[in-house]
Amino acid sequence: QVQFVESGGGLVQPGGSLRLACAVSGSLFRFYHMGWYRQVPGKQRELVATITSGGGSTNYADSVKGRFTISKNNAKNTVYLQMNSLKVEDTAVYYCNRPNGDGTRDSWGQGTQVTVAG
């Protein structure tokens, strides 16, 4: 099982920015497509962004397109999510994982809380 440790969350005002990081275990990270997900209590976890193994292709949910950027550093076994122009509705716990069709390949990490509030 691949393990994930998310970090970088916090409290930020609307319009602000945060950069999330997810450290991924193992020696095969360079082969992994990766995704960032988020979950609000009482709602299903949603896919926010994905990136291919080499970082050459990315995709975003419509709700974050143009504001969030996913990136991947294969030398550091880390995937990032740069979040700009944050909105109150971006408030959630953010997780990373390996996408697998409509699901994910691995168990979830602890996530990192992002709270956007004035």
KOLBA-215874 format. One record per residue (C-alpha): x, y, z; residue in three letters; residue number from 1. Coordinates in nm, 2 decimals, decimal comma. Layout:
# KOLBA-215874
<<X Y Z> "ala" NUM>
...
END
This chain:
# KOLBA-215874
<<0,00 0,00 0,00> "gln" 1>
<<0,12 0,35 -0,09> "val" 2>
<<0,09 0,60 0,20> "gln" 3>
<<0,02 0,97 0,18> "phe" 4>
<<0,10 1,25 0,42> "val" 5>
<<-0,07 1,58 0,33> "glu" 6>
<<0,03 1,92 0,47> "ser" 7>
<<0,00 2,29 0,41> "gly" 8>
<<-0,36 2,35 0,50> "gly" 9>
<<-0,48 2,64 0,72> "gly" 10>
<<-0,71 2,93 0,77> "leu" 11>
<<-0,70 3,19 0,49> "val" 12>
<<-0,92 3,48 0,39> "gln" 13>
<<-1,12 3,48 0,07> "pro" 14>
<<-0,90 3,57 -0,22> "gly" 15>
<<-0,59 3,43 -0,05> "gly" 16>
<<-0,36 3,15 -0,15> "ser" 17>
<<-0,23 2,82 0,00> "leu" 18>
<<0,01 2,56 -0,13> "arg" 19>
<<-0,07 2,20 -0,03> "leu" 20>
<<0,19 1,92 -0,04> "ala" 21>
<<0,15 1,55 -0,03> "cys" 22>
<<0,45 1,32 0,04> "ala" 23>
<<0,41 0,98 -0,11> "val" 24>
<<0,58 0,66 0,01> "ser" 25>
<<0,78 0,42 -0,19> "gly" 26>
<<1,03 0,42 -0,48> "ser" 27>
<<0,78 0,41 -0,77> "leu" 28>
<<0,63 0,76 -0,74> "phe" 29>
<<0,76 0,86 -1,08> "arg" 30>
<<0,52 0,61 -1,24> "phe" 31>
<<0,21 0,73 -1,05> "tyr" 32>
<<-0,07 0,94 -1,18> "his" 33>
<<-0,18 1,15 -0,89> "met" 34>
<<-0,49 1,33 -0,78> "gly" 35>
<<-0,61 1,58 -0,52> "trp" 36>
<<-0,95 1,53 -0,36> "tyr" 37>
<<-1,15 1,72 -0,11> "arg" 38>
<<-1,44 1,64 0,13> "gln" 39>
<<-1,68 1,85 0,32> "val" 40>
<<-1,86 1,69 0,62> "pro" 41>
<<-2,18 1,52 0,50> "gly" 42>
<<-2,08 1,52 0,14> "lys" 43>
<<-1,90 1,28 -0,09> "gln" 44>
<<-1,53 1,33 -0,15> "arg" 45>
<<-1,48 1,50 -0,49> "glu" 46>
<<-1,19 1,49 -0,73> "leu" 47>
<<-1,03 1,83 -0,76> "val" 48>
<<-0,73 1,78 -0,99> "ala" 49>
<<-0,52 1,51 -1,15> "thr" 50>
<<-0,17 1,49 -1,30> "ile" 51>
<<-0,01 1,22 -1,51> "thr" 52>
<<0,30 1,04 -1,40> "ser" 53>
<<0,55 1,27 -1,58> "gly" 54>
<<0,35 1,58 -1,51> "gly" 55>
<<0,27 1,65 -1,88> "gly" 56>
<<-0,10 1,65 -1,85> "ser" 57>
<<-0,34 1,79 -1,59> "thr" 58>
<<-0,71 1,81 -1,54> "asn" 59>
<<-0,93 2,01 -1,31> "tyr" 60>
<<-1,28 2,02 -1,17> "ala" 61>
<<-1,48 2,30 -1,32> "asp" 62>
<<-1,51 2,46 -0,98> "ser" 63>
<<-1,13 2,51 -0,94> "val" 64>
<<-1,02 2,56 -1,31> "lys" 65>
<<-0,81 2,87 -1,35> "gly" 66>
<<-0,75 2,90 -0,97> "arg" 67>
<<-0,58 2,57 -0,87> "phe" 68>
<<-0,26 2,42 -1,02> "thr" 69>
<<-0,14 2,06 -0,95> "ile" 70>
<<0,22 1,98 -0,99> "ser" 71>
<<0,45 1,69 -0,92> "lys" 72>
<<0,81 1,66 -0,82> "asn" 73>
<<0,93 1,31 -0,89> "asn" 74>
<<1,27 1,37 -0,72> "ala" 75>
<<1,09 1,46 -0,39> "lys" 76>
<<0,81 1,20 -0,41> "asn" 77>
<<0,57 1,49 -0,36> "thr" 78>
<<0,26 1,62 -0,54> "val" 79>
<<0,15 1,98 -0,48> "tyr" 80>
<<-0,17 2,18 -0,51> "leu" 81>
<<-0,13 2,56 -0,55> "gln" 82>
<<-0,46 2,72 -0,46> "met" 83>
<<-0,52 3,08 -0,55> "asn" 84>
<<-0,82 3,31 -0,53> "ser" 85>
<<-0,97 3,09 -0,26> "leu" 86>
<<-1,34 3,10 -0,20> "lys" 87>
<<-1,54 3,01 0,11> "val" 88>
<<-1,67 2,71 -0,08> "glu" 89>
<<-1,32 2,57 -0,11> "asp" 90>
<<-1,33 2,49 0,26> "thr" 91>
<<-1,28 2,12 0,30> "ala" 92>
<<-1,03 1,85 0,40> "val" 93>
<<-0,79 1,79 0,11> "tyr" 94>
<<-0,64 1,45 0,04> "tyr" 95>
<<-0,42 1,31 -0,23> "cys" 96>
<<-0,44 0,96 -0,38> "asn" 97>
<<-0,38 0,76 -0,70> "arg" 98>
<<-0,69 0,78 -0,93> "pro" 99>
<<-0,83 0,45 -1,04> "asn" 100>
<<-1,12 0,49 -1,28> "gly" 101>
<<-1,39 0,65 -1,07> "asp" 102>
<<-1,22 0,54 -0,75> "gly" 103>
<<-0,87 0,54 -0,59> "thr" 104>
<<-0,60 0,28 -0,55> "arg" 105>
<<-0,50 0,33 -0,19> "asp" 106>
<<-0,62 0,40 0,16> "ser" 107>
<<-0,66 0,77 0,25> "trp" 108>
<<-0,41 0,97 0,45> "gly" 109>
<<-0,51 1,20 0,73> "gln" 110>
<<-0,58 1,49 0,49> "gly" 111>
<<-0,51 1,86 0,56> "thr" 112>
<<-0,79 2,11 0,66> "gln" 113>
<<-0,83 2,42 0,44> "val" 114>
<<-1,06 2,68 0,59> "thr" 115>
<<-1,15 2,99 0,39> "val" 116>
<<-1,32 3,25 0,60> "ala" 117>
<<-1,32 3,62 0,65> "gly" 118>
END
